[in-house]
Amino acid sequence: MDKAAQEKAAVEIRSSIERLPSLILEGKEEAAKELTDTITKETNKITGTGAAALKATLRAEKEGTVKNAELDKAKADKAKAGKPKGTDVVTRETKDPMKVKGIPELIVQGRELVKEVAANEFNGALKIAETIFKMRTSILDEMEDPDLGARRQASRDAAALVWNGVLEALPPEGEDENADVIRASIGQLKKQQRNAIVDVSVLYVRWLDTETPKDDAEADSLTVERAKYKKMFEAYPDLKPSDAIHAYYDKHEKPLPKKTRAETAKENRERKALQAARIEEAVKAGDLSEEEAEATLNGGEAEKTPKEMRAAYAKRVMTGFKSQLKAARAIEDTKAQDDALADLEELLSDLRKEMKKAPKSN
């Protein structure tokens, strides 16, 4: 068996290893044992140069995956058994994402996407975000609503199963160059995915407004997805789907993003441009000095009206004047104190003269 054949076999075996946790967590012992035996047989078939090391690595990955999954199941069973009867309020809130139809398959799909994107250093965070968000639409919160904002632990657990599953399945650092690239890239990729999921959420909710599906497949998808928000549509019958969803989630203090990152960035640019224009007009009108204008623009201060700017300036001047007056009155030498107070009086006189010189608008 040459190197290429070994790598192909390893990919298939690792794909099987990734299926083990869901079977173990779901209590499908026979299926898990059958798959484990198959993995062992396929691993033993690997031959050729370096086969021993590769088989040892695959066996370690399998055993580690099985051990971790069994520990997770034991913890879940213990927690479940330890709860006194009658103490829980019965709801359909999702506790274990692995028991939700379609979630295990999406986790496997998400893991494959993570490896593909990270290994090739490809900016595919949006694809991963779409997969993780799709899981959220099937996970229910304490009100039995889709947990679109990932407020519940089940949603966070589902996402963690994607990322952690990839890392746990990797061979030790230094043994595989491709695996090392994945390991090094995942941190940044997770950050990109968290940012991208904002866009995914916004576009998904808007998509529910679609009036003319492009084909039967999209029409079927819309029917399935809209059914998840029947409660919202009934609560706000006069609103279009996206507005009804936002109104409902806002009311129950679990707001969703309403703008994509690009839209928010555009609004910020327009706001800053408008602020700059207003400040320029204030400078031309003499309401604001160039130094104050520059400080406002470069310092990232919140936009203020000319009246607010004048009030802030007056406050600074008054504070400074009071400080100088206090210092002057604290001078023990009588003549020096009189001179200091005279200087302040002269300043006030000069300010009055400047006020009289200033031209008034007609």
C-alpha positions as CSV (number, residue, x, y, z in Angstrom):
1,M,0.0,0.0,0.0
2,D,1.6,3.3,-1.1
3,K,1.4,6.6,0.7
4,A,-1.7,7.9,-1.2
5,A,-3.6,4.7,-0.4
6,Q,-2.6,5.0,3.2
7,E,-3.9,8.5,3.4
8,K,-7.2,7.6,1.7
9,A,-7.7,4.8,4.2
10,A,-6.9,7.0,7.1
11,V,-9.4,9.7,6.0
12,E,-12.2,7.0,5.8
13,I,-11.3,5.6,9.2
14,R,-11.2,9.0,10.8
15,S,-14.6,9.7,9.3
16,S,-15.9,6.6,11.0
17,I,-14.2,7.5,14.3
18,E,-16.1,10.8,14.2
19,R,-19.4,9.0,14.1
20,L,-18.7,7.0,17.3
21,P,-19.5,9.8,19.9
22,S,-23.1,10.3,18.6
23,L,-23.8,6.6,18.7
24,I,-22.4,6.2,22.2
25,L,-24.1,9.3,23.5
26,E,-27.4,8.1,22.1
27,G,-27.0,4.8,23.8
28,K,-26.7,2.8,20.6
29,E,-24.3,0.3,22.0
30,E,-24.6,-2.4,19.3
31,A,-24.2,0.1,16.5
32,A,-21.2,1.6,18.3
33,K,-19.6,-1.8,18.8
34,E,-20.1,-2.8,15.2
35,L,-18.6,0.5,14.0
36,T,-15.7,0.1,16.4
37,D,-15.0,-3.4,15.1
38,T,-15.1,-2.1,11.5
39,I,-12.6,0.6,12.3
40,T,-10.3,-2.0,13.9
41,K,-10.5,-4.2,10.8
42,E,-9.9,-1.4,8.4
43,T,-7.0,-0.1,10.4
44,N,-5.4,-3.5,10.4
45,K,-5.6,-3.6,6.6
46,I,-3.1,-0.7,6.3
47,T,0.3,-1.9,5.0
48,G,3.4,-0.5,3.6
49,T,6.1,1.9,4.8
50,G,5.1,3.8,7.9
51,A,2.0,1.6,8.4
52,A,2.9,0.7,12.0
53,A,3.0,4.3,13.1
54,L,-0.2,5.3,11.2
55,K,-2.1,2.3,12.7
56,A,-0.9,3.2,16.2
57,T,-2.1,6.7,15.7
58,L,-5.5,5.6,14.4
59,R,-6.0,3.2,17.3
60,A,-5.1,5.9,19.8
61,E,-7.6,8.3,18.1
62,K,-10.3,5.6,18.2
63,E,-9.7,4.7,21.8
64,G,-9.5,8.4,22.9
65,T,-12.7,9.2,21.1
66,V,-14.5,6.2,22.7
67,K,-13.2,7.0,26.1
68,N,-14.3,10.6,26.0
69,A,-17.7,9.8,24.6
70,E,-18.2,7.1,27.3
71,L,-17.2,9.7,30.0
72,D,-19.7,12.2,28.6
73,K,-22.5,9.7,28.5
74,A,-21.7,8.6,32.1
75,K,-21.9,12.2,33.3
76,A,-25.1,12.7,31.4
77,D,-26.7,9.5,32.8
78,K,-25.5,10.4,36.3
79,A,-27.0,13.9,36.1
80,K,-30.2,12.5,34.8
81,A,-30.5,9.8,37.5
82,G,-29.7,12.3,40.3
83,K,-32.6,14.6,39.7
84,P,-35.5,14.0,42.2
85,K,-38.8,13.2,40.5
86,G,-41.3,16.0,40.3
87,T,-38.7,18.8,40.6
88,D,-38.5,19.7,36.9
89,V,-41.0,21.8,35.1
90,V,-41.9,19.9,31.9
91,T,-41.0,21.7,28.8
92,R,-39.6,20.7,25.4
93,E,-36.4,22.8,26.0
94,T,-33.5,21.0,24.3
95,K,-31.0,19.6,26.9
96,D,-29.0,17.3,24.7
97,P,-28.4,18.5,21.2
98,M,-27.3,15.0,20.1
99,K,-30.8,13.8,20.6
100,V,-32.3,16.3,18.2
101,K,-33.0,14.9,14.8
102,G,-30.4,16.0,12.3
103,I,-28.0,17.5,14.8
104,P,-25.5,14.6,14.9
105,E,-25.3,14.7,11.1
106,L,-24.8,18.5,11.1
107,I,-22.0,18.2,13.7
108,V,-20.2,15.7,11.4
109,Q,-20.8,18.0,8.5
110,G,-19.5,21.0,10.5
111,R,-16.4,19.1,11.5
112,E,-15.6,18.2,7.9
113,L,-16.0,21.9,6.9
114,V,-13.8,23.0,9.7
115,K,-11.0,20.7,8.6
116,E,-11.5,21.6,4.9
117,V,-11.4,25.3,5.5
118,A,-8.6,25.4,8.1
119,A,-6.3,23.0,6.2
120,N,-6.5,25.0,3.1
121,E,-6.4,28.3,4.9
122,F,-9.6,29.3,3.0
123,N,-11.8,32.0,4.3
124,G,-14.9,29.8,4.5
125,A,-16.1,30.9,8.0
126,L,-19.4,31.8,6.5
127,K,-20.1,28.2,5.5
128,I,-19.2,27.0,9.0
129,A,-21.4,29.7,10.5
130,E,-24.3,28.6,8.3
131,T,-24.0,25.0,9.6
132,I,-23.7,26.1,13.2
133,F,-26.7,28.5,12.9
134,K,-28.7,25.8,11.2
135,M,-28.3,23.7,14.4
136,R,-29.6,26.7,16.4
137,T,-32.8,26.7,14.4
138,S,-33.6,23.2,15.6
139,I,-32.6,23.7,19.3
140,L,-35.3,25.0,21.5
141,D,-34.8,27.4,24.4
142,E,-36.7,27.5,27.7
143,M,-39.7,29.1,25.9
144,E,-39.6,26.4,23.3
145,D,-38.5,28.9,20.7
146,P,-35.6,28.3,18.3
147,D,-32.4,29.4,20.1
148,L,-31.2,31.7,17.3
149,G,-29.0,33.7,19.6
150,A,-27.3,30.7,21.2
151,R,-28.5,31.8,24.6
152,R,-28.9,28.2,25.9
153,Q,-26.1,25.8,26.8
154,A,-27.4,23.2,24.3
155,S,-26.5,25.5,21.4
156,R,-23.1,26.2,22.8
157,D,-22.5,22.5,23.4
158,A,-23.5,21.7,19.8
159,A,-21.0,24.2,18.4
160,A,-18.3,22.9,20.8
161,L,-18.8,19.4,19.6
162,V,-17.9,20.6,16.1
163,W,-14.7,22.4,17.1
164,N,-13.6,20.0,19.8
165,G,-14.3,17.0,17.7
166,V,-11.9,18.2,15.1
167,L,-9.1,18.9,17.6
168,E,-9.5,15.7,19.4
169,A,-9.3,13.6,16.2
170,L,-6.0,15.2,15.2
171,P,-2.8,13.2,15.6
172,P,-0.2,14.6,18.1
173,E,1.5,17.8,17.1
174,G,4.4,17.3,14.7
175,E,3.2,14.0,13.3
176,D,1.2,15.4,10.4
177,E,1.8,18.7,8.6
178,N,-1.8,19.0,7.5
179,A,-3.1,18.4,11.0
180,D,-0.7,21.0,12.4
181,V,-2.1,23.6,9.9
182,I,-5.6,22.8,11.0
183,R,-4.6,23.1,14.7
184,A,-2.9,26.5,14.1
185,S,-5.8,27.9,12.0
186,I,-8.8,26.9,14.2
187,G,-8.5,29.8,16.7
188,Q,-8.7,32.4,14.0
189,L,-11.3,30.5,12.1
190,K,-13.6,30.3,15.2
191,K,-13.3,34.1,15.6
192,Q,-14.2,34.6,11.9
193,Q,-17.2,32.2,12.3
194,R,-18.5,34.1,15.3
195,N,-18.4,37.3,13.3
196,A,-19.9,35.7,10.2
197,I,-22.9,34.2,12.1
198,V,-24.2,37.7,12.6
199,D,-24.7,37.9,8.8
200,V,-26.1,34.4,8.7
201,S,-28.7,35.3,11.4
202,V,-29.8,38.5,9.7
203,L,-30.1,37.0,6.2
204,Y,-31.9,33.9,7.5
205,V,-34.7,35.9,9.2
206,R,-35.1,38.1,6.1
207,W,-35.2,35.0,3.9
208,L,-38.4,34.0,5.7
209,D,-40.1,37.0,4.0
210,T,-39.5,35.4,0.6
211,E,-42.7,35.7,-1.4
212,T,-41.6,34.0,-4.6
213,P,-39.4,30.9,-4.1
214,K,-37.0,30.2,-6.9
215,D,-38.0,26.5,-7.0
216,D,-39.9,23.8,-5.3
217,A,-37.0,23.0,-3.1
218,E,-36.8,26.5,-1.7
219,A,-40.6,26.5,-1.3
220,D,-40.4,23.4,0.8
221,S,-37.6,24.8,2.9
222,L,-39.6,27.9,3.6
223,T,-42.6,25.9,4.7
224,V,-40.4,23.9,7.1
225,E,-38.6,26.9,8.6
226,R,-41.7,29.1,8.9
227,A,-43.5,26.4,10.9
228,K,-40.9,27.0,13.6
229,Y,-42.1,30.5,14.2
230,K,-45.9,29.9,14.1
231,K,-46.2,31.4,17.6
232,M,-44.5,34.7,16.5
233,F,-46.7,35.0,13.4
234,E,-49.9,34.4,15.4
235,A,-48.7,37.0,18.0
236,Y,-48.1,39.6,15.3
237,P,-50.4,38.8,12.4
238,D,-50.1,42.2,10.7
239,L,-46.3,42.1,10.4
240,K,-44.3,40.3,7.8
241,P,-42.4,37.2,9.1
242,S,-39.1,38.9,9.8
243,D,-40.7,41.8,11.7
244,A,-42.9,39.4,13.7
245,I,-39.8,37.4,14.7
246,H,-37.8,40.4,15.7
247,A,-40.8,41.9,17.6
248,Y,-41.3,38.6,19.5
249,Y,-37.6,38.1,20.4
250,D,-37.2,41.7,21.4
251,K,-40.3,41.6,23.6
252,H,-38.9,38.5,25.4
253,E,-35.4,40.1,25.9
254,K,-33.5,37.9,23.5
255,P,-32.9,40.3,20.6
256,L,-31.4,39.2,17.3
257,P,-29.1,41.2,15.1
258,K,-31.1,43.2,12.5
259,K,-28.2,44.4,10.2
260,T,-25.3,42.6,8.6
261,R,-21.8,43.7,9.3
262,A,-21.5,45.4,6.0
263,E,-24.7,47.4,6.6
264,T,-23.5,48.4,10.1
265,A,-20.1,49.5,8.7
266,K,-21.9,51.5,6.0
267,E,-24.1,53.3,8.5
268,N,-21.0,54.1,10.7
269,R,-19.2,55.6,7.7
270,E,-22.3,57.7,6.8
271,R,-22.7,58.8,10.4
272,K,-19.0,59.9,10.6
273,A,-19.3,61.7,7.3
274,L,-22.4,63.6,8.5
275,Q,-20.6,64.4,11.8
276,A,-17.6,65.7,10.0
277,A,-19.8,68.0,7.8
278,R,-21.6,69.4,10.8
279,I,-18.4,70.0,12.7
280,E,-17.0,71.8,9.6
281,E,-20.1,74.0,9.5
282,A,-19.7,74.8,13.2
283,V,-16.0,75.8,12.6
284,K,-17.0,78.0,9.7
285,A,-19.7,79.7,11.9
286,G,-17.2,80.2,14.7
287,D,-19.1,78.0,17.1
288,L,-16.2,75.6,17.4
289,S,-12.4,76.0,17.2
290,E,-10.3,74.0,14.7
291,E,-8.5,72.3,17.7
292,E,-11.8,71.2,19.2
293,A,-13.1,70.0,15.9
294,E,-9.9,67.9,15.4
295,A,-10.1,66.5,18.9
296,T,-13.8,65.5,18.4
297,L,-13.1,63.8,15.0
298,N,-9.9,62.0,16.1
299,G,-10.9,61.2,19.6
300,G,-14.0,59.2,18.7
301,E,-16.2,61.4,20.8
302,A,-20.0,61.0,20.4
303,E,-21.5,63.5,18.0
304,K,-22.7,66.7,19.7
305,T,-24.8,69.6,18.5
306,P,-23.1,73.1,18.3
307,K,-25.1,74.0,21.5
308,E,-23.8,71.0,23.3
309,M,-20.2,71.8,22.2
310,R,-20.5,75.4,23.4
311,A,-21.8,74.1,26.8
312,A,-18.9,71.7,27.1
313,Y,-16.5,74.5,26.2
314,A,-18.1,76.9,28.7
315,K,-17.8,74.2,31.4
316,R,-14.1,73.7,30.7
317,V,-13.5,77.5,30.8
318,M,-15.4,78.0,34.1
319,T,-13.6,75.1,35.7
320,G,-10.2,76.5,34.7
321,F,-11.2,80.0,35.9
322,K,-12.4,78.8,39.3
323,S,-9.2,76.9,39.7
324,Q,-7.1,80.0,39.0
325,L,-9.3,82.1,41.3
326,K,-8.8,79.7,44.1
327,A,-5.1,79.6,43.6
328,A,-5.0,83.5,43.6
329,R,-6.9,83.8,46.9
330,A,-4.6,81.3,48.5
331,I,-1.5,83.5,47.9
332,E,-0.3,84.8,51.3
333,D,1.6,87.9,50.0
334,T,-1.0,90.6,49.8
335,K,0.5,92.4,46.8
336,A,1.0,89.2,44.8
337,Q,-2.5,88.2,45.5
338,D,-3.9,91.5,44.3
339,D,-1.8,91.2,41.1
340,A,-3.2,87.7,40.4
341,L,-6.8,88.9,41.0
342,A,-6.2,91.9,38.8
343,D,-5.0,89.6,36.0
344,L,-8.2,87.6,36.2
345,E,-10.3,90.7,36.2
346,E,-8.4,91.9,33.1
347,L,-9.1,88.6,31.4
348,L,-12.8,89.0,32.0
349,S,-12.6,92.6,30.6
350,D,-10.9,91.3,27.5
351,L,-13.6,88.7,27.0
352,R,-16.3,91.3,27.2
353,K,-14.5,93.4,24.6
354,E,-14.3,90.4,22.2
355,M,-18.0,89.7,22.7
356,K,-18.8,93.3,21.6
357,K,-16.5,93.0,18.5
358,A,-18.1,89.8,17.3
359,P,-20.4,90.5,14.4
360,K,-24.1,89.5,14.8
361,S,-26.0,87.7,12.0
362,N,-28.8,89.6,10.4
